[in-house]
Amino acid sequence: MKLYYMPAACSLSPHIVLNELGIEAELIPVDGKKRLPAHFDSVNPLGYVPALELEDGTVLTEGPAIVQYLADLKPEFGLAPANGTFARYRLQQWLNFLSSEIHKGFIPLLYARLAGPYVETARPKLEQRYAHIDAELAIRPYIAGDTFTVADAYLFALTGWGQAPWLTSYYRADIHFDDLPNLRAWYERVAARPAVQRALKAEGLH
Ligand SMILES: N[C@@H](CCC(=O)N[C@@H](CS)C(=O)NCC(=O)O)C(=O)O
């Protein structure tokens, strides 16, 4: 199995999930500017990570689909509830929320110079979404339930793009989470997981 990734990008999420499951995968760095690796266009014609290539050459893209595929390879690890259960739909609710509201909500802040005044519209929306996450994390220890799931891996990768001394601030969007104590406690809990530490180290983020 091969995981195409960019350091600190959303591909950190499937990277963490692979580590959690103890699945050995070849990590292939993608550099969009240098157009490397040269064959990446044939892996994902859209040019973005993550992309997961299976042994037979089949490629799966889209982070939320990849992490669910991986979790279902080893259901005994409990990274995703069983298909068809309500808990699985709850997980998918969170994955979709993270994808559309958080992941893409970060984009104007990550490209603030190009986004110009739109940043001032985008930031309060993202802050409001994070306040919602903080309130949810007051009720339970992990975002989709009582245990760590693939949704936590995804949220962890995205939250690291914000700014606070307790974050692995790598992309540096101008948003601060210091007044969100439940998010902070959750972040520190997730960051302490050996699988997460290994992924951060492998991506040069430590
Ligand atoms: N819809 C995709 C979006 C993936 C995405 O936005 N990837 C970013 C990194 S976080 C990327 O590779 N950007 C480079 C590009 O778009 O050229 C998913 O959820 O997997």
The ligand as an SDF file (V2000), in Angstrom:
LIG
                    3D

 20 19  0  0  0  0  0  0  0  0999 V2000
  -11.2940   16.8230   -1.2000 N   0  0  0  0  0  0  0  0  0  0  0  0
   -9.9570   16.4180   -0.8530 C   0  0  0  0  0  0  0  0  0  0  0  0
   -9.1460   17.6740   -0.6000 C   0  0  0  0  0  0  0  0  0  0  0  0
   -7.7100   17.3500   -0.2980 C   0  0  0  0  0  0  0  0  0  0  0  0
   -6.8770   18.6130   -0.1510 C   0  0  0  0  0  0  0  0  0  0  0  0
   -7.3940   19.7250   -0.0140 O   0  0  0  0  0  0  0  0  0  0  0  0
   -5.5530   18.4050   -0.1650 N   0  0  0  0  0  0  0  0  0  0  0  0
   -4.6100   19.4940   -0.0810 C   0  0  0  0  0  0  0  0  0  0  0  0
   -3.7080   19.3700    1.1390 C   0  0  0  0  0  0  0  0  0  0  0  0
   -4.6290   19.5010    2.6530 S   0  0  0  0  0  0  0  0  0  0  0  0
   -3.7180   19.4770   -1.3100 C   0  0  0  0  0  0  0  0  0  0  0  0
   -3.1800   18.4550   -1.6650 O   0  0  0  0  0  0  0  0  0  0  0  0
   -3.5730   20.6320   -1.9470 N   0  0  0  0  0  0  0  0  0  0  0  0
   -2.7420   20.7570   -3.1160 C   0  0  0  0  0  0  0  0  0  0  0  0
   -3.5380   21.1640   -4.2980 C   0  0  0  0  0  0  0  0  0  0  0  0
   -4.7610   21.3320   -4.2020 O   0  0  0  0  0  0  0  0  0  0  0  0
   -2.9170   21.3360   -5.3310 O   0  0  0  0  0  0  0  0  0  0  0  0
   -9.9710   15.5160    0.3720 C   0  0  0  0  0  0  0  0  0  0  0  0
  -10.7920   15.7550    1.2680 O   0  0  0  0  0  0  0  0  0  0  0  0
   -9.1870   14.5750    0.4300 O   0  0  0  0  0  0  0  0  0  0  0  0
  1  2  1  0
  2  3  1  0
  2 18  1  0
  3  4  1  0
  4  5  1  0
  5  6  2  0
  5  7  1  0
  7  8  1  0
  8  9  1  0
  8 11  1  0
  9 10  1  0
 11 12  2  0
 11 13  1  0
 13 14  1  0
 14 15  1  0
 15 16  2  0
 15 17  1  0
 18 19  2  0
 18 20  1  0
M  END
$$$$
